[in-house]
Amino acid sequence: MNNLAEVSPVFENGCHEDGTISAEAEKFVSSHEILRSQPTESTTLGDTQRPDLGLWLLCGAATRHDRWEYLRRIPLRSREVQNISVKNIQDAVKRCFDVLCAVFLLGALFPLLLLVAVVIKCDSTGPIFFRHSRVGKDDRLFTLWKFRSMRTDVPKYEVSPTSVTDARLTRVGRWIRRMSIDEMPQLINVLKGEMSLVGPRPEMPFIVDRYNPVACARLRVKPGITGLWQISPARAFPIHENLQYDFHYIRNQNVLLDCAIIARTITAVIHGVGAV
């Protein structure tokens, strides 16, 4: 079968009308291979007729390994990806789940979040929060909030640190990134309806500008604080090279799967897996 570039033409400017990006963004993009086409095969994207309830995420390491390998090998086909849809009832249930959990977590973690804010302010000069433009559902731009973990002279769109020894990180930043506490302010994004607790990771605008039609299908749902890709072995590689995890989640999203992903995320945070 022909590759995707032959099946579906690539958008010149991705999902946005304006394809211009900053010099530092251009430098970032040039150091990462942005998805422009994906190989296609005759197999279908949907791996099974039964919905994935996420129970395998709570099983032993061997079972999880086999399932991750299975998902990794799912090919992407343009026609099937573009036919992915989300039912209104699913959206409503997911929104109620998100709001209840976000309110509970913000209330329960408020003393910790306040302490982190004070420590960040005392540790280094600069703002407590780091704000970033991201692309959400239906290609809408929103401001993503995080606790600041790097020095203020670091450009916004620099490549993320891959080690706690990165000189760009502040002393507090090393700790909060190690525990993923820097992500907690995104609960505000969840309450505002810009993000979900679970979903595809929100991408930066200049990367979305280079999306092809298949990759743009990620924008049919709200991005998440955590997700299937974030807890997978493929988290060490760029999101745009592992879209099958996002599409599997979008096709199967349900509250039980969300709970399983959140449980696995908590386990990963406790053990510092995938965190910097």
N, C-alpha and C positions, 0 to 999 in steps of 0.2 A: 504494500500500500504506500501511497505517496506520503511525504511528511506533511506536517500541519501547515507549513508555509504554503503548500500547494493546495491544501484543502480549503483553508481560510486565509485570505490576505492579511498581513500584519498591518495594524493601524500605524500610520506614520508618526502620530503623536500620542500613541497609547490611548488611554481613556479620557484624556483632557484635551481641550481645544488648544490650550497654550502649551507648547512644548519647550519653552525656554526654562533654563535652570541656571543656578549660580555657578561661579567658577569652582567653588569648593565642592558643590554637588556633582559637577562634571568630573572632578577628580575622583570622587567616591565611585561614581558609576563606572568610570574607566577601569577601576581596580576590581570590579565585580562583573561577572558575566550575567547580563540581564536576559531573562527569558524572552526569546523571540520565536522559537518553535519547539515543539515537542514531538518525538517519534510517535507514530500511531501504529496500532496493530488491530487485528480483527477481533480481539477479545473485547468484552464490554467493560465499561467503567464500573458499573454496578456489580459488586462481587457476589451478592446474594439477594434473594427476594425478601429475606427476613431482615427486619431492622436491627442495627447494631445497638444493643443496650449497654455496651461497655463492660459487661461482666468479665470479659477476658482480661481487662486492665487490672482486675483485682486478683487474678490467678497467679500462679508461680512464674518464675523467670522464664522457664522453658516455653510455657504456653504463650507468654507475651512475646518472646523472641520470634516464635513461628508466625504469630499474627502480624508483627511488625514487618517481617519479611514478605508476608503475603500482600500487605498494603503497599509496600515499597515497589512491588512488581506490577501493580495495577497500571495498565497503560492509559494514557489520556487520549480520548477521541473527541474531536471538535464538536461533532453533532450532539453527542451525549452530554458533554459539559454544558453546552449552550441551552440544553433542555432542562437543566436542573431548576427546580422551583421549590419555594417554601410556602406551606399553607398558612393562611391567616391564623388558624387556631393554634398552630405551632408557635407562631410569633407571639400571640397573646399569652400563652402559658409560659413561654420563655421569659417574656418581659416581667410577668408577676414574680417568677422565680428570681430573676436578676435583682429586682427592687427589694424584695424581702431579704435576700442574702446581703446585698450592699448595705442596707440600713443596719442590719444586725452586726455586720463586720465593722462598720464605721463606729458604731456605738461601743462594741466590745474592745476595739483596738485604739479608741481615742486617746487614752493615756499614753500608750506606746508611741502613737503618731505625733503627739504633742512633744514628747521627750525627744524624738528623733529630730523634729523641727528646731528645737532649742539647741541641740548638740551640733547640728549642721551650721547654724548661725554662729555659734561660738568657735567652731573649728576652722572656718575659713571665711574670707570676705566674699560677698555675693549673695544672691537671692536664695531662699530656702528651696523654692521649686524650680524645676526645669520645664519649660514649655516647648512643645514641638508640634509642627503642623503634620497631620496625618490624614490619610484618605479613608473615609468610612463607607457605610452602606450607600449604594446608589451614587458613588463617586462624590460624596459630600465631604468637604474639608472640615476638620475640627481640630481643636487644640488639645493635645494629649498632655496630661500632667504627670510629672514624676518628681520625687525628691532629687535635688541636685547631688550628684555623686562625683562630678569632675570639676576641675578648676574653671574659672569663668573665662579664661583666655583660650579655651578649646573651642574651635568652630562647631556650630550646631550639628553639621552633617558629616562629622568625622566618623571613620570606622569605629565601631564599638570596641571597647577593651576586651581582650580575650584572656587576660591574666590579672590577678590582684596586684601584681608588681608593676602594672602600667603606671608610668609616672604622671599621667593625666588625672588619675584618681586622687581624691582627697583621702585623708585618714579615715574619716567617717564613711566616705563613699565606698571604700573597700569592704567595710563591714555590711552596709545596707545592701550592696549589690550581692554579696555572698549569701545573704538571707532573703534576697528578692524584696526587701522592704521598700526599695526605691519605687516599686511598681504600685504600692498601695494607694497613692492619690488618684489612681485611675478609677477607683470606686466612685469618685465624683463624676467621671465620664459615664459610668454605668448608670448612675441616678439620673443624669441629664439625657439619657437615651442615646448617647453617641457610641457607646460600646456595650458589650455584653460580658458577663463573667467568662464565658467560654465562646471561642470562635477563632477565625483566622487572625493571625497577628496583623495589626494595622501597618501598612507600608507608608513610606515617605512619598510625597507627590512626584518627585523627579524620577523615582523608580516606577511608579504607576504610569507615568508618561510614556514609558517604554514597554508597557504591557501589550501583549497580543490579545485577540478576542477570548482565548481560553483563559488566560490569566485574569482578565477583567471579570470573569464569572465569580471570582472571590468576593467581589463588591456587592453581591446580591444579598449578603447578610451582614449584620453588624460585626465588626472586629471584636476580638476578645482579649482579656487580660492574660488568659492561658488558653491552651487549645491542644488538639491532637498532635500537631507538629511540634509544639513546644515541649512535650513530654516524650517524644519519640527519639530513637537513636540518631535520627537524621537532623536533630536540632543543631548539630555541629556544622551543618552546611546551610547555605542560603535558602530562605523560604521559597524563592522563585524556582529553585531546582527541585522542590519537593511538594508540588501542588497536589499530588494525589491524596495526601493526608487531609488537606483542607476540603477537597471535594468529597471525600468519603464522609467527613463530618457533616458537611452541608446536606448531603443526601440523607443522612441518618439522624440528624440532630433531634434529641429528645431529652427530657429532664434526667432520666436514669443515666444516659451517656454523659451528660454534663456533670452529674454527681461523681461518676467514676473518674472523669478527667480531673476534677477538682481534688478528689482523694489522692490520686496519683501525683498531682502537683504538690500537695502538702508534703507527701513523702519525699519527693525530690528536693523540696526546699529544706526540709529537716536534714537531709543528707548532703545538701550542697551540690546536687547533681545538676549540671548544666549552668550553674550560676557562676558569676565572676566575682 
